[in-house]
Amino acid sequence: MSIKTSLGLASALAIAAASASFAQSPSGTVTIATVNNGDMIRMQGLTADFNAKYPDITLEWVTLEENVLRQRVTQDVATNGGQFDVMTIGTYEVPIWGANGWLVSLDDLPAEWNADDLLPAIRDGLTVDGSLYAAPFYGESSMVMYRTDLMEAAGLDMPDAPTWDFIREAAAAMTEGDVYGICLRGKAGWGENMAFLTAMSNSFGARWFDMDWNAQFDSPEWAETLTFYNDLMTNYGPPGAATNGFNENLTLFQQGRCGMWIDATVAASFVTNPNDSTVADSVGFALAPDNGLGRRGNWLWAWSLAVPAGSQSTEAAKAFIAWATSSDYTALVAENEGWANVPPGTRTSLYENADYLAAAPFAEMTLQSINSADPTSPSIQDVPYTGVQFVAIPEFAGIATEVGQEFANMLAGQQTVEQALANAQALTTDAMEAAGY
């Protein structure tokens, strides 16, 4: 069967599934809150396909920068505000909000949507007491993306599984002129610099809390983590790094300004797309670094679509989610944008698809990174929490945003590593005591 025939069959099956699963065609307006990254923007450009299937549903988009999105949807869902019908949220929010009764279960999505096809690591993170409360749009871990031409010019070979010491050596060797050896997140935010630094700290043997919920920023492991990060970025990173998050570093890498970038695996399709990246033909991939302690600095995340309990358009919202997170949507992206640009990291079938594997040189490294992250045991030390780049408690978002600001101030040269850690220890201790831990 040809690819074109397969795609046509997939579309026909999708329409049949929709009519079979929704006895009455859903109608109404669905307001979607989403993040301003490439995959979500691409989805908006393909919604004519959804409109053809569901002509009685009107889609309204609210597209926001990551930190702003989190603030808006958290406020809305916590107050049952009903401002949004579909929220783009992550692996941190879903278990907490699902347990609070703030989300609508998605267990009744069409059988053809095939929940059993979801990667176990991704599905487990979106499940509460056996019920699925969000559908993953794309899943990710983190890995090293690097310039193969600059690495070769430096006389170095990137290992598939590098150490942090090698990363520092390579960053020094590749820094020259307006090319910076390393680009890492510096922008304050629990999902920005603290996502990176929390995952990085695991590989240095650090943890957020001990088994009695005592803050651990006064530990030697955190001091080593933050000192290494600060030295690396100060010596070999771009100027103004304290204001750079995912999108800013993506632009720098695509412009050929970064020798290495350690960030979300989902970025791989953006840095290898010749329409957007000036270095598309010279990008390599490796696992996130380690320190030989048994943990790598990679995280586990899924940007997912969920229906808040306050929605007045639940069935229409579910129809949209089933469309946007289905294998048929993947085929739609492949037909329009090529297989390398489909949303990665959610379905087993994608990593068994020969067309995708041939088009995506990063596929194997992405899957390996996702499968190697362990939210139940993120540190080499015992911890009372789950989560690799976050701590799965409601208080974490607020605390980590404050800690992230301290670390951004450090990176901007406004305080020392020691001062940043002391402030982080104090504010975390105060917040946890106030919360009753």
N, C-alpha and C positions, 0 to 999 in steps of 0.2 A: 504493500500500500504506500502511495506517495505521501510526502508531508502535507501537500495541499489537500489530498483526500482526507487525511487524518484530521486536519484542522476543520474541514467542513463537517465531518462526522462529529467532532467534538462540539461544534456549535449546535448541531441538530440535537445532540443528546442533552446539551445544556437547556435548550428551550423545552424539550420534553420533560426534563427533570423539574424545571420551574413549574410547569403546568400541573405536574403530578404532585408536587410538594405543597403548593399553595392552592387550596381548593378554590378560593376566590382570589383573583389577581389583586395584590396589594396596591393601595393608592395612597396619595398624600405627599407631603413635603418632608424630605429627609435632610436635616442639617448636619453636615459632617465637619468635625474639627480634626484637622490633620497637621502634620509637621511639614515644613518647607524643604524637604529633601527630594532628590531626583526621582526616586521611585514613586513617591506620592504625587509629585507633579505630573509624571508620566501617566499615572492612573487617571487623573483628571482629563487628560487629553484623549483618553480612550473610552470615555463614558457614553459616546454615541451608541456603542454596542449595548450598554445597559439600557439606554433610553429606548432602543428598538425593542428590547425584550419586555420592558416595563413602561409603556407610554404614560401610565397614570401616576407615575412617581416622578416628582420634581426634586432634583438634587441641588442643594445650596452648600457652597464650600466656605469654610473659614480656615484659611491656611496661615499658620503662625510659626515663628521661630521657636525652637525646641523649649527653651526655658519658659517662654510666654505661654506656649501650649499647655505645659504642665500646670502652670498656675491657674489658667482659665478652666481647664477641665476638672481639676481637683476642687476648685471652689464650686463649680456647678454640680458635680456629682454629690459632694458632701452636703449640699443644701437642698438636693432634689429639685434643682432649679428648672430642669427641662429645656435648657437653652439649646442642647445638642441631642441629636438622635443617634449618631454614631461618633464615638470617640476613638482617636488614635492614642492608645496607651501601651505601656510596656510590661515586661515580666515582673517588675517591681510592684506595680499597682494592682494587677489582676488578682493575685491571691488575697490581698488585703481587702480590696473593694468587693470581691466576690463573697468573702466571708462576712462582710458587713451588710450584705443584701443590697448593695448599691448597683449591681449589674444584673442584667437579664441573662438567664442560662441560654446557651446556644445548642443544647443537646438535640433540639428538634430541627436543625438544619437538614436540608434534603439528604437522603441516603447517598445519592450520587456525589455529593460533596466529599464524602469518604474521609471521615475523621481518622480512620485507621491508617491512612496514608501519611499522616503527620509524623515528622521525626519525633521519636519518643522524648528526647531531651526538651524539645520545644513544647510539645503537647503537655507534658507533666507540669511545666511552669505556668500553664494557663488553666489548670484544673484545680478545683476546690471540692473536696469531698466527693470526687468522682464525676463532677459536672464541669463541662467546658464553659468558661465565662468570657472568652475572647477567641477570635480566629486570627491566626498569624498571617500577616500580609507578607512580611519577610523576617527571616531569622538570621542571627549573626553571632559570631564570636569576634575576636580581634586577632590580627596577625601583622607581620612586617611586610610592607610594600616598599620596594627599593628599586633604584635605578641600576639596571644591570651594566649599562655602559660606564657609569661612574665607578661602580664596584670593580669592574675590570681594569679601568684606568688606574685605580688605586692599588692594583696588584693583589686584591683580596677575593676570596670566594665565600659567598654567603652560605652557611650551613642551612640545612632544612630546619634544624632546631638550634638556633643560636643562643649564646649566653649574653647577659647584659654587658660583660666585659668586651665581648666581640663588637657589640653595638656601639660602645664608646670608641673603640679603636677605629671602626669603620666611619663613624661620624666625624672623627678628627681628620681622617684621610680624605673624606669627600667634601669638606668645607673649604670653599675657595670662591672669592669674589662674591657674586650675588646668589651663589648656591650654598644652601645651609645643609649640613650633614644630617640633621635630624629635625623633624617637625612632630611635636606632640601637643596634646590639648593643654591649654593654660587658662582658658576662660572659666571663670567661677561658675559652679553649678553642680548639683548632686549628680546630674546626668552628663556633665561636661568634664571638667578636670578631675572631679572626684570619682567618676566612673573609671577613668584611666588609672588614677593613682591608687585607688582601692585594689583594682586587679593587679597592678604592679607590686603593691605592698605584699600581696599573697606570695609572690615569688621571692620576696626577701624574708619571708617567715613572719610577717607582721599580721596583726588582726585588729579589728575595731574594738572588740570587747573580750575580756576573759569570761570564764564560765559563771562569774557572779555579776556580769554586766558592768564591770568597771572599765572605764575608758583606758585605752592602751597607747595613746599618743606620746606618753613619756617613756616608751620602751626603746631599747637600742635598735630594734628592727625597723621601727618607723623613722628613727633618726637616720639610719642607713638608707632607707628608701628615699626620703625627701632630699637628703644631701646629694645622692647620686643623680636624682632627677634635676635638681637645681643646677648642679655643675654641668650636666649634659646640655641643658637648655641654655644656660648662660654662655657657655663656650662655643656651642655648635648649632644653636637654634636661631630662628629668625628674630629680628627685633620686634618688640611689641607682642611677644608670644603670650603675655598674660591676658590678651584679648582674643586669642585665637581658639576657636572651637573646631568641631568637625568640618563645617562648611568652609571656614577660612583656610584650614590646612589642606582641604581638598583642592581649593583653588591654587594654592601655592604649589602643590605637587603637580597638578595638571599643567602649570606654567613652567615646570622644570626647575623650580626653586628649591626642592627638597631632595636630598640624597636618599633619605629613608623617612617613612611615615608609619608609625605603629597605631593602627586604629581599626575601625569596624571592617569586617570582611566584606560587607555589602559594598564598600567603596571600590572594590576590585574592578567592577564593570565600568565604573566612571573613569578610572585612571587608565584603562586599556581601550577606551572608546576613542578612535581617531578623530571623531567629530568634535570632541571636547578637550582632549588631552594632547599636548604637544610632545609627550614622551610615551605615547601609547605603545610603540613598538619596542620599548626597552624597559619593561617593568617585570620584576620578579617577585616571588612570594615566599615567605618562610613563616614558621610558627612563631608566636610571641616568645620573647626571651625568658630564660630562667637563670637561676643562680646555683643550680645543682642541688637544690633542696627538695625537689619532688613536686614543685608547683610552677606552672608557667604564668606569665602575666596576661592571660587572655580571659575574656569575660564571656557571658552567655546572655543573649537578649533577643527579644522579638518585638518589633513594632506590630501591634495587633489592633484589630477593630472590635469594639465592644458596644453594646447597647446599654446606656444608663437606665436605671429603674424609672427615672422621671420622664422618659420619652413618651410622647403621645402617638408615635408612629412606629411602634415596635415591629409589626410584621413587614412594613416597607423597609425598615432599617435592616432586618434580617435578610431580606431579599438582596439588598445591596451588598451586605457582608458576604453572603454566599457567592455572589457573582465575583466580587473583588479578590477573594481568597481561594478561588477554585483552580483546578488544573486547567480548566477551559480558559480562564483569564491568562494563565501562563502561556498557553498556546496563542492567545490573541496578541500578547506582547511579542512573542517570537515571530509571529507573522508580520508585525508592523515594525519591530525594532531589531529583530535578530535574537537568536537564542542566548547570546552572551549577556543580554540586558534584561532577562526575565528576573522577577523577584526571587532571590535565593533563600536557601536555608530553612524551608518549611516542610517539604514533602520528600519522602523516600523515593518516589517515582522519578523525581527530577534527576536524582543522582544515579538513576539507572537508565537515563535517556541518552542514547548515543549521540544524538544531535547536540544536546547541551554539553556533554563532556568534550566533544570535539571543538565546540565554539568557545568554551570557558576554561582557559588554562589554570584558573584559580579554583576550580570546582573541588578538586581533591583536597587542597589545603583548607578550604572553607569547611568542608565536612569534617575533616580531621580536627580542626580547631573547635568546632561546635561539640563534637563528641568527647573531647578531652576535658572540657570544663565541667566542674563538679560543684554545683550549688550547695550540696549537702555537706561538703567538706572542703571549703575554699582555702583554708590555711593549713599549714603543717601542724599548727597548734589547735587544741580543742576550742571550739566556739559554740555559743548557745544559739546561733542564728543560722539561717540559710541565705544564700545569695553570694555571687562571686564578686561583682563590682558594686554591690549594694548590700545593706542589711535589711532583711525583710520584716521591718517593724514600722508602724505608722510614723514614728517620730523621726525616722532616718532622713527623709527628704528635707525637713527644716534644718536639722542639725548639720547635715552634709553640705547644704548650701552655705551655711555660715562658715564651716571649716574650709570649704572651697574658696571662699573669699579671702580667708587668711593665707591660704597657699598661693592664690593669685597675687596678693600683695607682696608675698615673699619673692615670687618670680619677677615682679615689677621692680624689685630692689627696695621696697619700702620697709622691709623688716628682714631679720635673719631667719635661717632655718630654725634655730633654737626658739626664737620668739614665736614663730608661726606654730610650732608644735606645742609650746606652752599655752598659747591662746586656744588652740584646738582642744587640748586636754581640759582646760578650765570650762570652756563653753559646753563641751560634750558632757562633762560631769554634772554641771548645773542642770542641763536640760534633762538628763536621765533621772536625776534625783527628783526634779519637779514632776516628771512623768510617773514616778512611783516605782522605778526599777531598783 
